[in-house]
């Protein structure tokens, strides 16, 4: 599980780096556009000096259109920034919800595994008791066999001693 979390963090860091690079590129492009618009505005203002030659109406229309383009560009940027912010908040909320559900699932899974292990342990109790009884029976049988061998050995020893004494008495007679 921790490997998954580490891998997710690495992916997020890579995504954040890519997003940062994309954001920097977007900011640079916006700054370039703004600079171009400022240059265009300066040029439109410079045309005022030549208003007599161009005509006041044409120049007024150009200034109005320029202001319209400038305001639309700013409105587009503000709208786009707001949409991106909203999407980021939604993504973070979904990530939090997913993390919470994963945490809850892992807790439930751990509890289920613990319950299952306890159940298996309880079900194996008769087997453990049976194995203990078999072991105790084996020890009793082994001690009885050892006692029987001991008695048999004593009996053989006693018979040898008797036979040895009988042999000695038959040789003396």
N, C-alpha and C positions, 0 to 999 in steps of 0.2 A: 504494500500500500504506500509506503513512503517513497518507493521508486516512482510510483505514478505521480505523487505530489511533486517530487523533484523534477520530473520530466515536464509536468505542466508548468512549473515555475520557469524552467528554461525556455519553454515555448513562449510563455508570456513575456519574458525578458527580450527574446528575439523579436516578438511582435511589437513590443514597446519601442525597441530600437528602430524597427522598420517604420512604425508609426511616427516616431520622432523625426526620422529622416524625411518621411513624406510630408510631415507638417512643416519642416524647415523648407523643403522644396516649394510647398504651397505658399508659405509666407514670402519666399523670394519672388515667386511669380506674381503674387499680389503686389509686392513692393514695386516690381518692374512695371506692372500695369498702372499703379498709382503714379509712378514717375512719368510714364507716358501720358497719362491723363493731365497731370500738372503741366507738362510740356505743351500739350495741346491747348490747355487753358491759357497759358502764357501767349501762345501764338494767336489764339482768338482775341485776346486783349490787345495784342500788337496790331491786329487788323483794325482796331478802333481808330488808330492813327490814320488809317487809309479809308475811313468811313465814307468820305466824300466820293472816292472813286468807286467803291463797291456798292454803296447805297446802304442807307440806314436799315432798311427792312431785311435785307439779306444778312447783314451782320447781326441784327437782333435775333433772327431765326437761328443762326449758327450758335450764338451764345445760349439760347434756350435749349437747343438740342444738346449742346455740350453739357449744360447743367442737368438735363434729363438723363443723359448717359452716365454722368458722374453719380447722380443720386441712385439710379438703378444699380450701378456697380456696387455702391455702398450697401444698398438694401439687400442685394443678392449675397454679398459677403456676410452681412449680419444674419440673414435668414439661414444661410448654409452653416454658419458657426453655431447658431441656436439648434439647428437640426442635429448637427454632429454632437453637441453637448447632450441633447436629449437621448440620442442613440447610445452615447457612452453611459449615461445614467441607467438606461434600460439594460444595457449589457452588464453593468456592475450589479444591478438588482437581480438579474437572472443568474449571474455567477454566484451571488450570495445565496439565492434560493437553492441552486444546485448544490452548493457546498453544504448547506444545512441539511438537504435531503440525503446527501451522501453520508454525512456524519450520522444522521439518524439511522440510515440503512446499516451502516457499519456497526452501530451500537446494537441494533436489533439482531444483526447477524451474529455478533459476538455472544449475545445473550442466548440466541437459539443454539449456537454451538456448545455453550456451557451447559444448557439444559439437556442437550442430546448426549453429551459426555457423561453427565450425572445419571441419565437414564440408562446408558450402556453399562456404567459402573454398577448401578443397582441390579440390572438384569444379570450381571456376571457374578453376583454375590453367591448364588447356589453353586456355581462352578468353583469359586474359590473355597467355599466350605467343603465341597466334595473333594477337592484336591488336598485340602488339609486333612480330612478324614483318611483319605488314601495314604497320605504320608505318615500319619500316626499309625495306621494299620500296618504299613510296611515296617515301621520302626518296631512295633510289637512283634511282628512275625520274625524280623531279623533277630531281636533279642531272644525270642523263643528258640530259634534255630541255633543261635550261639550257645544258649543254655543247654540245648539238646546235644550239640557237639561236645560241649564241656562234660556233660554227664557220660556221653559215649566214650570220650577220651579217658575219663576216670575209670570207667568200667573196663576198658581195654587195658589200662595201666594196672588195675587191680588184678585182672585175669593174668596178665603177664607175670606180675609178681607172684601170684599163686602158682602158675605153671612153673616158674623158675624155682619156687620153693619145693614143689612136688618133684621136679627133676632132681634137685639136690637130695631130697630124702629118698628117692628111689635109687640113686647111685650109692648112697650110704647103706642101704640094706642089701 
